[in-house]
Amino acid sequence: MDKEKKLFVTFVLLFGFCLCLEAKQINPTTEVELLTQAKRFLQMEDPFILRVILGSILMGVSCGLIGSYVVTRRLSLFGDTLSHALLPGVAVGFVWSGSKDNLSLLIGAMFAGFLGVSCLSILRKIYRIQGDSSLGIVLSAFYAVGICMLTRIQKLGFSQQSGLESFMFGQVSAISSDDLYLLLITLVIIGSFVFLNYRQLLASGFDPQFSQSIGIPTEFLQYMLWVLISFCIISSLQLVGVILVSAMLVIPAATASLLSKRMNSYLLLSCCIGAGAGFGGAFLSFLGNNLPTGPLIVLVSASFFLLVLLFRPEKGLFLLWLKSRSENSRIAIENTLKAAYQIIEKKDFRESEISFFEMMQKRGLSSPELTEEVSSLKHAGLATICHLAKTEKTIPLQNIITLTPRGWEYACRIVRNHRLWELYLTNEAQYAPDHVHEDAEKIEHIIGEKTVRKLERLLKNPKKDPHGKLIPSITDVHQENLPPKS
């Protein structure tokens, strides 16, 4: 639960960060008619729009597929480091060719990625620097070098440097057919590798040492995953840039991990979420003005994650909150019923009427809090309220609470659970009588009838608890055994 709350906060911060980024949108128009733009986008008749849609979907599928192994093998920070390490390679490739030639940029990025992985390996194996520390060093160093090189290129005044900064945050509007081919080739390579090595990847990810002992080349598979992560990042730079591409490697796979427990369905779901995020982000960017495409793709992906995190079956945070609220309300009602029983018991069961003032003293609640609890009892049909003359205070403290037959039965059952458990701890677990109350306060709300029957048989149908108080028996909870009205 705490882990999911931390993830929730993380993605809220990511949402705000993406809104602040300055990236290029698909359709930078001054006046936008939403319906017209939406119709134009969904018809997909414009070749430019079709390229954007295909590129976004291909990127989402590739990132979702390889990202599944990034998440399951805990390589998230590695992917972030590698994406930042590619930036100086992009700059070197541009200087080498003097233009935004995809082949030269690809070669430069691959060289930078290889150099970054080599630096990580040296820091870990030779200098024994911990994994997170080495990743942080390489990430910051390579990214700083890349920023310096891009700044230098701008000052040197290359004739074709325009658009080079798009590799920082992405520029879907500049996507070309060559970019689509690169994305398609990347997806085919990743898909083929995963299909051919599915079982080996599954085994090595679950237990690397055992996999190596039965002949599975775990180190080779790990190295190939690094290479494929590099390819995926390089092909996605044009769409989301080096800063946010790592988010697309993590978020769709993390979202799928909340919904699926089997690897095959996990891979498929991760690809679908990535593709949906790519399409949704491109669509939203096309609708409005000053809406950057790359960050919007990440935001749609993060929105999928938040929706799943909040509303997934059984374990969604919102559903758990509703369940917790319902449980707290039930426990409050049961505590009030137990207090009512104890007040009546103190009167030797001679009368069944309880004043607000008596209940306030017993429960230790304020007048508004008690009024809310008693209202809940009345709404549930467990008690009735007799309104007498009001005092000068805002709450009529002299009003009378009377349990209904069903409320009395419920109160007897809670008290029985509490006192049986106290006796069990005293007799069977050798607890001191003055140390059993707190445990019984917790267990009385969750113990079931089958367990109560077992306790009664084990303790031979006891009549009194360790403190000498009466334990309500099964006959005491019948409706006809209500104490008489005064």
MOKABEL-V224657 format. One record per backbone hydrogen bond with DSSP energy under -0.5 kcal/mol. NH is the residue of the N-H (numbers start at 0). CO is the residue of the C=O. If there is no record, write none. Layout:
{{NH/CO} {NH/CO}}
This chain:
{{4/0} {5/1} {6/2} {7/3} {8/4} {9/5} {10/6} {11/7} {12/8} {13/9} {14/10} {15/11} {16/12} {17/13} {18/14} {19/15} {19/16} {20/16} {20/17} {22/20} {23/169} {28/26} {33/31} {36/32} {37/33} {38/34} {39/35} {40/36} {41/37} {42/38} {43/39} {43/40} {44/39} {49/45} {50/46} {51/47} {52/48} {53/49} {54/50} {55/51} {56/52} {57/53} {58/54} {59/55} {60/56} {61/57} {62/58} {63/59} {64/60} {65/61} {66/62} {67/63} {68/64} {68/65} {69/65} {70/66} {71/67} {72/68} {73/70} {74/69} {78/74} {79/75} {80/76} {81/77} {82/78} {83/79} {84/80} {85/81} {86/83} {88/84} {89/85} {90/86} {91/87} {92/88} {93/89} {94/90} {95/91} {96/92} {97/93} {100/98} {101/99} {104/100} {105/101} {106/102} {107/103} {108/104} {109/105} {110/106} {111/107} {112/108} {113/109} {114/110} {115/111} {116/112} {117/113} {118/114} {119/115} {120/116} {121/117} {122/118} {123/119} {124/120} {125/121} {126/121} {128/122} {133/129} {134/130} {135/131} {136/132} {137/133} {138/134} {139/135} {140/136} {141/137} {142/138} {143/139} {144/140} {145/141} {146/142} {147/143} {148/144} {149/145} {150/146} {151/147} {152/148} {153/149} {154/150} {155/151} {156/152} {157/152} {160/157} {163/160} {165/162} {166/163} {167/164} {168/164} {169/165} {170/237} {173/170} {174/171} {179/175} {180/176} {181/177} {182/178} {183/179} {184/180} {185/181} {186/182} {187/183} {188/184} {189/185} {190/186} {191/187} {192/188} {193/189} {194/190} {195/191} {196/192} {197/194} {200/196} {201/197} {202/198} {203/199} {204/200} {205/201} {206/202} {210/206} {211/207} {212/208} {213/209} {214/211} {215/210} {217/215} {220/216} {221/217} {222/218} {223/219} {224/220} {225/221} {226/222} {227/223} {228/224} {229/225} {230/226} {231/227} {232/228} {233/229} {234/230} {235/231} {236/232} {236/233} {238/235} {239/235} {240/235} {240/236} {241/166} {242/167} {243/239} {244/240} {246/243} {247/243} {248/244} {249/245} {250/246} {253/249} {254/250} {255/251} {256/252} {257/253} {257/254} {258/255} {259/255} {265/261} {266/262} {267/263} {268/264} {269/265} {270/266} {271/267} {272/268} {273/269} {274/270} {275/271} {276/272} {277/273} {278/274} {279/275} {280/276} {281/277} {282/278} {283/279} {284/280} {285/281} {286/282} {287/283} {291/289} {292/23} {293/23} {295/291} {296/292} {297/293} {298/294} {299/295} {300/296} {301/297} {302/298} {303/299} {304/300} {305/301} {306/302} {307/303} {308/304} {309/305} {310/306} {311/307} {314/312} {315/311} {316/308} {317/309} {318/309} {319/315} {320/316} {321/317} {322/318} {323/319} {324/320} {325/321} {326/322} {327/323} {328/324} {329/325} {330/326} {331/327} {332/328} {333/329} {334/330} {335/331} {336/332} {337/333} {338/334} {339/335} {340/336} {341/337} {342/338} {343/339} {344/340} {345/341} {346/342} {347/344} {348/343} {349/346} {353/400} {355/398} {356/396} {358/354} {359/355} {360/356} {361/357} {362/358} {363/359} {364/359} {369/365} {370/366} {371/367} {372/368} {373/369} {374/370} {375/371} {376/372} {377/373} {378/374} {379/375} {380/377} {381/376} {382/376} {383/401} {385/399} {386/384} {387/385} {396/394} {398/395} {399/385} {400/353} {401/383} {402/351} {403/381} {407/403} {408/404} {409/405} {410/406} {411/407} {412/408} {413/409} {414/410} {415/411} {416/412} {417/413} {418/414} {419/415} {420/416} {421/417} {422/418} {423/419} {424/420} {425/421} {426/422} {427/423} {428/423} {430/424} {434/431} {435/432} {439/435} {440/436} {441/437} {441/438} {442/438} {443/439} {444/441} {445/442} {446/442} {451/447} {452/448} {453/449} {454/450} {455/451} {456/452} {457/453} {458/454} {459/456} {460/455} {464/468} {467/464} {470/462} {471/469} {476/472} {477/474} {480/477} {481/478} {483/348}}
